[in-house]
Amino acid sequence: MRPIEFKFDLGLGDLPVALINLNKLHNNYSSYFRNTTRSVEVQSRQYFDGLLLNVGRGNISRHSEWVLNCNNQSLKHFISNSPWPYSPLINQIQINTADIIGDQVNGSVHLDESCMSKSGKCSAGTKRQYNGRLGKVDNCQVGVFLGYVNGLYRTLIDAELYLPEDWCEDPERREKCGIPEDVVFKTKAELGLEMLLHARENNVPFGWVGMDSFYGQQPWLRDKIDSEGIT
């Protein structure tokens, strides 16, 4: 694989081409943001633009300040209430990743978690639990993520919110946060294994899987991965 050459001498003349490329990228996924009754394709593009335009860490309110003809409420609805399913979108991302940077020998998938600090108790899955980013127990949400790497190329290809057992057994909080009825308690390692096997079902090519000691110290997980013929 040829080494990547990074160039940062962009000028105003590069903007038209960049816009064309951004439009192509969004168009590849826009159909996943509509169903038979309504479409949130416009909002998906506004959210996309907000991520690119925002300086530093931001949120939906900040995105709406940067994007033209956009408001905070419409973006919140897009993220929280719009009835578009994320699974087909994840599948397409994995298919595209395999096509663009996939490699059966040099490609690898990596399983890890990341935490989002929270000040309240209302966000789904929030509780006092270990926050790896801070190295201590803190009030936070935990997401389990699957990444793909080939040389200098890397991207995320799947993610799941970890829902603690006490959340799963609290119907009032579940209903308030819109947690689907079919969601049951699964450990972080169980979520990771499901994502790993799902990527393989989507023919994502990889030579091996990596994880940190939290996942690696669980014998059942290592045995299951080994039984699947995965290194």
C-alpha positions in Angstrom: 0.0 0.0 0.0 1.4 3.4 -0.9 2.0 5.8 1.9 -0.5 8.6 2.4 0.6 12.1 1.6 -1.1 14.7 3.7 -1.3 18.2 2.3 -2.8 21.2 4.2 -2.2 24.0 1.7 -5.8 24.3 0.8 -7.1 27.6 -0.7 -10.4 29.1 -1.8 -10.0 27.5 -5.2 -10.2 24.0 -3.5 -13.7 24.7 -2.0 -15.8 23.9 -5.1 -14.1 20.5 -5.4 -14.4 19.8 -1.7 -18.1 20.7 -1.8 -18.6 18.3 -4.8 -16.9 15.5 -2.8 -18.9 16.2 0.3 -22.1 16.0 -1.7 -21.1 12.7 -3.2 -20.3 11.3 0.3 -23.6 12.4 1.7 -25.6 11.1 -1.3 -24.1 7.7 -0.7 -26.0 7.5 2.6 -28.9 9.9 2.2 -31.4 7.1 1.3 -31.0 5.6 4.8 -32.6 8.7 6.3 -36.1 8.3 4.8 -38.9 5.8 5.0 -42.2 5.4 3.2 -43.9 8.3 5.1 -41.2 10.9 5.7 -37.6 12.0 5.0 -35.0 13.6 7.2 -32.4 13.7 4.5 -32.1 17.5 4.8 -31.5 17.3 8.6 -29.0 14.5 8.1 -27.0 16.8 5.8 -27.3 19.7 8.3 -26.0 17.5 11.1 -23.2 16.4 8.8 -22.3 20.0 8.0 -22.5 20.9 11.7 -19.9 18.3 12.6 -17.5 19.7 10.0 -18.1 23.4 10.7 -18.0 23.2 14.5 -14.7 24.3 16.1 -13.6 22.1 18.9 -16.0 19.9 20.9 -19.7 20.8 20.3 -23.2 19.7 20.6 -26.4 19.9 18.5 -27.1 23.5 19.8 -23.7 24.6 18.6 -24.2 22.8 15.2 -27.4 24.8 14.6 -25.5 28.0 15.1 -23.0 27.2 12.3 -25.3 25.7 9.7 -27.5 27.9 7.5 -31.3 27.5 7.5 -31.1 25.2 10.5 -32.5 25.2 14.0 -31.7 23.4 17.2 -35.1 21.7 17.5 -34.9 20.1 14.0 -31.5 18.6 14.7 -32.6 17.3 18.1 -35.6 15.6 16.5 -33.3 14.1 13.8 -31.1 12.5 16.5 -33.7 11.6 19.1 -37.1 10.9 17.5 -36.8 10.4 13.7 -37.8 6.9 12.8 -34.8 6.0 10.6 -33.1 2.7 11.5 -29.4 2.8 12.0 -28.6 -0.8 11.2 -28.8 -0.5 7.4 -26.6 2.6 7.6 -24.0 0.7 9.7 -24.1 -2.2 7.1 -23.4 0.3 4.3 -20.5 1.8 6.1 -19.0 -1.6 6.6 -19.5 -2.5 2.9 -17.8 0.8 1.9 -15.0 0.3 4.3 -14.3 -3.2 2.9 -14.3 -1.8 -0.6 -12.0 1.1 0.0 -9.5 0.0 2.6 -10.3 -3.7 3.3 -7.5 -6.3 3.3 -7.8 -9.9 4.4 -4.2 -10.0 5.7 -3.3 -6.5 6.8 -6.7 -5.3 7.9 -7.7 -5.6 11.5 -10.7 -4.9 13.7 -10.4 -3.4 17.2 -12.8 -3.6 20.0 -12.8 -1.0 22.8 -15.1 1.3 24.7 -15.3 5.1 25.2 -17.2 7.1 27.9 -19.2 10.3 27.7 -19.3 12.2 31.0 -22.8 13.3 32.1 -24.0 15.6 34.8 -27.5 14.3 35.1 -29.3 10.9 35.3 -31.8 11.1 32.4 -29.6 10.1 29.4 -30.0 6.4 28.5 -27.5 4.2 30.3 -26.1 7.0 32.5 -24.9 6.0 36.0 -21.7 6.0 38.1 -19.4 3.6 36.4 -15.8 3.3 35.3 -14.8 6.0 32.9 -11.7 4.9 31.0 -11.1 8.4 29.6 -10.8 9.7 33.2 -9.4 6.6 34.8 -11.9 6.5 37.6 -15.6 5.9 38.4 -17.7 8.8 37.3 -21.2 9.6 36.1 -21.2 8.7 32.4 -22.5 6.8 29.5 -20.5 4.0 28.0 -20.3 3.1 24.3 -18.7 -0.1 22.9 -17.1 0.5 19.5 -15.6 -1.5 16.7 -12.9 0.1 14.6 -11.2 -1.0 11.4 -7.5 -0.4 10.6 -5.3 -1.0 7.6 -1.9 0.6 7.8 -2.5 4.4 8.2 -6.1 4.1 7.3 -8.6 3.8 10.1 -12.3 4.3 10.7 -15.2 3.3 13.1 -17.5 0.7 11.6 -20.0 -0.1 14.5 -21.1 1.1 17.9 -23.5 0.1 20.6 -24.6 1.9 23.8 -24.0 -0.1 26.9 -27.2 -0.3 29.0 -26.4 -1.3 32.6 -28.6 -4.0 34.2 -30.4 -1.7 36.5 -31.5 0.4 33.5 -32.8 -2.7 31.7 -34.9 -3.6 34.7 -36.4 -0.1 35.1 -39.5 0.1 32.7 -40.2 3.8 33.7 -36.8 5.0 32.7 -36.8 2.8 29.6 -40.0 4.3 28.4 -38.9 7.9 29.2 -35.7 7.4 27.1 -37.4 5.5 24.3 -35.4 2.3 24.8 -37.0 -0.4 22.6 -38.7 -3.3 24.3 -36.5 -5.9 22.6 -33.3 -4.4 24.2 -32.1 -6.8 26.9 -29.1 -6.6 29.2 -25.8 -7.5 27.6 -22.3 -7.1 28.9 -19.8 -4.9 27.1 -18.0 -8.1 25.9 -21.2 -9.6 24.6 -22.0 -6.4 22.7 -18.4 -6.4 21.3 -18.7 -10.1 20.2 -22.0 -9.4 18.4 -20.4 -6.5 16.5 -17.4 -8.5 15.6 -19.4 -11.4 14.2 -21.7 -9.0 12.4 -18.8 -7.4 10.6 -17.6 -10.8 9.5 -21.2 -11.5 8.2 -20.9 -8.4 6.1 -17.7 -9.7 4.6 -15.4 -7.1 6.2 -12.0 -8.6 5.6 -9.5 -8.7 8.5 -6.6 -10.8 9.5 -7.0 -10.4 13.3 -8.9 -8.7 16.1 -7.4 -6.6 18.8 -8.7 -5.5 22.2 -7.5 -4.2 25.5 -7.1 -6.2 28.7 -10.6 -5.6 30.0 -12.0 -7.7 27.1 -8.9 -10.0 26.8 -9.1 -11.1 30.4 -12.4 -12.8 29.8 -11.7 -16.5 28.9 -15.1 -17.1 27.4 -14.7 -14.3 24.9 -11.2 -15.4 23.8 -12.5 -19.0 23.5 -15.5 -18.0 21.4 -13.4 -15.8 19.1 -10.9 -18.8 18.7 -13.8 -21.2 18.0 -14.9 -18.9 15.2 -11.5 -19.2 13.5 -10.6 -15.6 14.3 -7.1 -14.7 15.3 
